[in-house]
């Protein structure tokens, strides 16, 4: 019997929230989960948008790579 393990080498995840603290908590939670998969943060890109009602909207893209 042969066992072959395939590891995830790259993973890109997208996050969105209405405030920056919520976005940060989402990202930190996912970083902890991806550590179990032996992935670390390679890069982070984020944006903020304000709509016509003055509400803010935050988005982020996090690129994880194998350690």
ABEGO torsion letter per residue (X at the ends): XBBBBBBBABBBBBBBBABAAAAAAAAAAAAAAAAAAGBBBABBBBBBBBBAAGBBBBBBBBBBBBX
